[in-house]
Amino acid sequence: MADSRYNQFSWDIVRSYDAFVAYIEERGVPEFISFDHDLADEHYRALMSGQDHEEHKLPEKTGYTCAKWLVEYCIDKGQKFPEFHVHSMNPIGGDNIKGVVASARKAAGI
């Protein structure tokens, strides 16, 4: 049985850093964003195998990279960062996304 609570929302889904940037630049900042940290299969493989998962060592950009880019975009454009949620299976990556946004909201008032 479908849960009708979720049918009331319309989601635009982007699955990569490049698609995220293109979406924002073409359509503007949405009212709400739900971030996943691990956007590429290699991110999940690293997480599940316990490999080093440091941001600078991953060739594919992550949801954290998207959040950092959006922070800078909002600062440059003088607009508020949208309401957001993090739905990542990666607790460290999710905390990093929340942290970069919280720091920017405090320091830059976005």
C-alpha positions in Angstrom: 0.0 0.0 0.0 1.4 3.4 -0.9 1.9 6.0 1.8 -0.1 9.0 0.6 1.8 11.4 2.9 4.7 11.3 0.5 2.6 11.8 -2.7 2.0 15.4 -1.9 5.6 16.4 -2.6 7.2 16.8 -6.0 10.9 16.1 -6.0 13.4 17.2 -8.6 16.3 14.7 -8.3 19.9 15.3 -9.2 22.5 12.6 -8.8 25.8 14.3 -9.3 27.7 17.5 -8.4 27.6 18.7 -11.9 23.9 18.1 -12.2 23.4 19.9 -8.8 25.3 23.0 -9.9 23.5 23.1 -13.3 20.1 22.8 -11.6 20.8 25.7 -9.2 22.3 27.9 -11.9 19.3 27.3 -14.3 16.4 27.2 -11.8 17.7 29.0 -8.7 17.8 27.8 -5.1 14.8 25.6 -4.2 12.9 26.1 -0.9 14.0 22.7 0.4 16.9 20.3 -0.4 17.5 16.8 0.9 21.2 16.0 0.7 22.8 12.5 0.3 26.5 12.5 1.0 27.5 9.5 -1.1 26.6 10.2 -4.7 28.7 7.7 -6.6 29.0 3.9 -6.2 32.7 4.4 -5.1 31.5 6.4 -2.1 29.3 3.5 -0.9 32.1 0.9 -1.6 34.5 3.0 0.5 31.9 3.4 3.3 30.9 -0.3 3.4 34.4 -1.7 3.2 35.8 0.7 5.9 38.3 2.2 3.5 39.6 5.7 3.9 36.7 8.0 3.0 38.3 11.4 3.2 36.8 13.9 0.9 40.0 15.0 -0.9 40.8 11.4 -1.8 37.5 10.7 -3.6 37.6 11.4 -7.4 33.8 11.8 -7.6 32.4 14.8 -5.7 30.0 14.2 -2.9 26.9 15.8 -1.3 29.2 17.6 1.0 30.9 19.2 -2.0 27.4 20.2 -3.2 26.6 21.8 0.1 29.9 23.7 0.2 29.3 25.0 -3.3 25.7 26.1 -2.4 27.0 27.9 0.7 29.4 29.9 -1.4 26.7 30.5 -4.0 24.2 31.8 -1.4 26.9 34.1 0.1 27.8 35.5 -3.3 24.2 36.0 -4.2 23.2 37.4 -0.8 20.4 34.9 -0.3 19.4 32.5 2.5 20.5 28.9 2.4 17.3 26.8 1.9 15.8 24.6 4.5 17.4 21.2 4.2 17.6 17.6 5.4 20.4 15.0 5.1 19.2 11.5 4.2 22.7 9.9 4.0 23.6 6.4 5.2 27.0 7.9 5.9 26.8 9.4 9.4 30.2 11.2 9.2 29.4 12.6 5.7 26.0 13.7 6.9 27.4 15.5 9.9 29.9 17.2 7.7 27.1 18.6 5.5 25.2 19.8 8.6 28.4 21.3 10.0 29.3 23.3 6.9 25.8 24.7 6.6 25.6 25.6 10.4 29.0 27.3 10.3 28.0 29.4 7.2 24.7 30.3 8.7 26.4 31.5 11.9 29.4 33.3 10.2 27.7 34.7 7.1 24.1 34.9 8.1 22.9 32.8 5.2 
